[in-house]
Amino acid sequence: MSDLLRLRPVATADMIAVFDDAATIAHACAFEIALARAQAAHGVLAPELAEAIVAGVDPARIDTAELAEAAALAGTLAIPLVARLRAMVVDGEAAKALHRGATSQDVADTVLMRQVRAAHRLLADDGRRVRDGLAALARGHAERPAIGRTLLQNAMPVAFGLRLAQAARGIDDALVMLDVAVERHAGLQLGGAAGTRADLDGRGAVVAVHMAKALGLGPTAPWHARRTGVAAIGAAVGLLIGALGKVARDVALLAQNGIGEVREPQVAGRGGSSAMAHKRNPTGCQVALSAATRAPGLVASLLGGMAQEQERGLGGWQAEGPVLADLFLLASGSAAALAVVAEGLEIDTAAIARNLGAAAVGDDIGESAAIIAELLGGMGE
């Protein structure tokens, strides 16, 4: 069974791969291998037991469909996965030692944060493409008078580049906030049954640091019921989706018949109509606006799940993984679609001049050029 017909129109293939079943299983196996190696390195586990665990654990031997059925029954992925991994380990003592000192949520949260790190790298690349494309256009049209519009009506003149610079800066702000959220909060989870790192012989902190380095995550104290970081990451992705949606809304409005100041670049097979051959639809904007419509509800779900019970909640953190994945998937489709738009946007200078002339409000663009320079200065830092 596949849901590519649902996912691929709204997300990039690379982002889908970050959150697919194979990646999830591979990250979970990497957690158990890193745990065994770290425990051996710090005297919690005999080296030969760790070696047996590492030799036995093989994500390729996991039947995904069977595991999914077992996880549905167990209520968590880790319980049936750990059972299958133990069955792979030949040495009985080593099999019993696998997963020592860890709990199901340790696996789930660590897998999610590894996926977040990979997703962030992909999303940041396309987000910067949109930002930089808009910034280049803004600089090129910093002195071009155009009619500004407030409340969807003609207002006073602005530089055409000003609205592009504002959009570029909005995306840059969101990218910076996402960078900060991921760097601060996408860390290892290792707390054990009740978040105390019991059964690690008092070496839990050094084991966690060792694991975090091996898994490419930040070391952090256990955060089983402290979900501020997950909410912060999700909110930052939501802000980026919103900033991209702002670009899409403005481009779509400027591309309307009767205004015609911009057009999305012409791409074979994109933007047509199944019933009207004459149409040139702003399809990239459609992808971004669809994402912006869905994102607020997803972010609200993360905020709603923050009030989690005591040492580990019921239902709250279990909801976060799919929600955060959906946010990154939607953001990837939005950013990739608008990167193509920003890098190839067709600007009709004659239409800009015609619309400004029809408004009959002159051509004084005030300090637009200086504001553009201010907005774009230091961007990306």
N, C-alpha and C positions, 0 to 999 in steps of 0.2 A: 504494500500500500504506500502511496506517495501523496504528498499534498503540495507538489510543486506548482500546480495550476493556481493554488491559492497564494503561495509564498513568492514565487518568482516575479509576478507582475509588480510586487511592492517592495522587493528586497533584492540585493545583489547576490549572485551565486556564491561569491566568497563569504559574505556574511551568513548566508544560510548554512554553509559548511562549518562555520564557527560553532553553531549551536546544534548541529545535527547529532543523530544518535551515536555515530562512530566517534565523533569528537568527545561527546560526553563520557562514553565508556573509556576512551583512552585517557582522559584527564583523571577519572576515578582510579584507574589502574596506576597512573603516575603518582597519585596521592599515596596509595598503599606501598609502592616501591620506595618513594621518598621517606615515608614514615619508618620503614624497616631499616633503610640505610642510615638515617639519622639516629635511630635508637642504637644501632650497632656502633656508630661512631662515638656515642657518648655513654656506652656501657650499660644501656638498658636491655639490650638484646645481644646474645652471642653472635659473633660475626658469621658463623656457619649457618645459623638459622636465617639471618638476613639474606645471605647468599642463596639459600634454598627458596626463599620467598621471591627474590628478584628473578631467579631462574624459572620459577613456575608460573608467575603471573604473565598472562598473554591475552591482551584484549581481542586478538583475532579469533580466539577460541570461544568467544561469547556469542551465543545466538540472541540477536537483538529482540526478535519477536517474542521468544520464550522469556527473556529477561523482563520485557515490558509487562507481560501477563503476570509474572511473579511479583513485580513491583506494584502493580495495581492491587494485588491481594495483600501484600505486606504493608502498603501505605508509604513506602520509601524505597528508593532505588538501592540503597546501601545494603540492606539486609539480604536480599537474594544475590546481589553481586558479590558480597563478601563470602557467602556460602559457596558460590561457584569458584571464586579465586582460591579458597581453601582446598577445594577439591582438586585444583590444578597442582598444588604443592605436594610433592612426593613425600617429603619428610613430615610425619605426623606432628611432631613437636613444633616444627616451623609453621605448619598449617594453623595450629592452635594460636601461635604467636602473632600471626597476621592480623592487623587491625588493633593490636593491643594499645590501650590507652586512648583510643579514638571512639567516636560515636557517629551515627548516621548523618547528623547535621554537619559534622566536620567535613565529611566527604562532599555533601551537597553544596555547602557554602564555598569550599575551596574550588570545586569544579566550576561553579558559577563565576568566581572571581578570576580564574584563569581565562574563561571565555570572555569576561568583560575586558581584560587586558588585550586580548587578541582583537576583539570587536572595536575597541577604542582606536587601535592603530589603523585599522581599515577606515573607520569613519572619519578620523582626523585628516587622513589623506584627501578624501573627496571633499570634506568641508573646506579645507584650505584651497582646493581648486575653485570652488564656488567663490570664496572670499577674494582670491587673487584675480579671478576673471572679472568680477564686478569692480574691483579697485582699479584695474587697468582701464576699463571703460569709463569709470568716473573721472580719472585723470584726463582721458582723451576728450571728455565733454565738459570739463570744468568751467568753461567760459560760454557754453552754448545756452542761450536763453530758451526757456520752455515755459509753458503755462503750468503753474502749480495748482494743485487741486486739494481743497479741504471739504470734508463732508460730501465727497464725490461730485463737487461742483467746481467750476473754474474759480480760481482765487487770484493770486498775484504771481508774477514771474519768479522762477527759480532757475538755477543752472540745471540742465538735464542731468549732469553728473552728480548733483547733490543727493538725489534720491538713491542713486547707485552707491554712493559713498556711505550713506546712512545704512543701507542694507548690508554692505560689506562689513561695516563696524559692528553691526548687530550680530552677524555670524561670528566675527572674531571674538566678541565678548563671550558668546556661548561656548566657543571652542576652548577658550581659556578656563572657563568655569568647569568644563568637562575634564580638562587636563588636571585641574586641581583636585576634583572629586575622585578621579580614578587613582591618582598618585597617593592621595591621603587614605583612601578607604578600601581599595582593592587589595586586601591582604589575606594572608593565610588564616584559616580557622582551625584551631586545635585546642579543644578544651576538655574533651572526654564527656562522660555521662552527664555531669552537672556543671560543666565549665570550670572545674577545679584542677584539671590536669592530673587527676589521681592515676595511679598505676603506671607512672612514668619514673618512679624511683627518685622523685625530687628534681629531675633533670628536664622537666617539661619545657622550660623557657629556652634552654639551649637546643633542645630537639626542635622546637618550633622555629628558631632562627635558622638552623641548618636546613630544615624543610623549605622554609620560605625562599631561601637562596636557590635551592635546587629547582623549585617550581616557578621561579621568576615572579614572586609575590613579595609584598612588604610584610615584615614580621609585625605582629600585633597581639595584644592580649585577647583572650577569647571574647567573642561578641555575639554569642548565641541569641540573646534576647535584646541586644542593643543594635537596632536596625537603622540607625541614623545614616550610616554609610551607604547602605543599599538605596535608601530613599534619596540621598544626595546625588548618587550616580544617576538614578532614574530621572530625577528632576532636571539634572543638567542635560541629559539626552533630550528630555522634553523641551527644554529651552532652545536647544539647537534645532529641533524639528519646527518649533514655532518661528524661529528666526528665518529658517529656510522657507516656511510657509508665507512669511511676509514678502519675500522676494517673488514667490510664485504668484501671489495675489496681485502685486503691482504689475508684473509682466503680463499676466492674463488680461488685466484691465486695459493696459496700454496697447494690447494687441487686438482689441475689439474692432469690429467694423465701425467706421465712422471716426475712429481715433487713429489707429494704424501707425503709432509711433515706433513700435518694435514688433518683431516676429521671432519666434523660436527658429533656430537653424533648421533647414530642411534636411531631413534624414530619411533615406529610403525606407518605406514600410512603417513610418511613424507619423502620427498626426492626421491621418486620413479618416474618412467616414465610410461605414459599410453601406450607407444609403445615399450619401451626397458627395459625389466625386469632387466637387468644387471646393470643399472645406479644407482648411489648414488649421487643425485644432492644436491648442497649446498643451500637448500631452505631457511634457515634462512638468509643467505647472500642475497638471491634474494629479500626477503622482505625489508631488509635494503637498498639495492641498488636502488630498485624501489622508496622508500621514498626519498632517496638522489637525485634522478633524478627530482622528482616533487617539492621538497622544494624550490629551488632557485626562481622559478617563483612566488610562493606564497609570499615569503618574498619581492620580488620586487613589488608585488601588494600593500603591506602595505607601502613600501617606496614611491611608486607612489601616494598614497592617502594622504600623509602628508601635501601637499599644499592646505589646506582646507580654504574655503572662510569665512572671517570675523568671526562672532560670532557662526555660525553653517554652516557646509558645505553641499553641494548637491552631493550625490553619493559617497563621499569618505568614511565617517564613516559607511555608510550603507553597504559598501563592506567588512568591516573589520571582522565582526563577523564570517561569513562563512569561510573566509580565515584563521583566527586564529584557528578556530575549526579544519579545515583540517590539519593545521600544527601539532596540538597536537595529532590528530588521527593518522597521519602518524608516528609521533615520538613514539607513544605508541606501534604500531606494530613493528617498528624497534627495539626498546629497549627490548621488550618482547622476540622477536625472537632471538636476539643476547645474551640475558641473558642465554638462554638455550645453545647456542653455547659456550659462554665463560665458563660456569660452567661445560660443559661436553666435551670440545674440545679434540679430540684424536690426540696426537702428536706422529709421527713415528720417533723415534730417529735414527733408522737404515737408513731411507731415508735421514734424515738430514746429517748424516755422509757420505753417498754415494754421495750425491750431492756436498758436500764440497770437497770430494776427487776427484771427476771428474773435478772440477774447477781448481785443481792443483795450489792453491794460498796460501797454508799453513793454519795455524790455529791460527794466532795471532789476538785476538779479541780486542786488544788495551785496552782502559779503559772502556769497555762495562759494567762490573760489577759495577764500581763506578758511572757511568752515570745512571744505573738502580736505584741504591740506591738514587741518587739525585732526579730522576724523581718521585719516589714513596714516598720519604720522605715528610711528611706533607700533603700528599694528603687527600682530604676530609675536610680540615680545611678552 
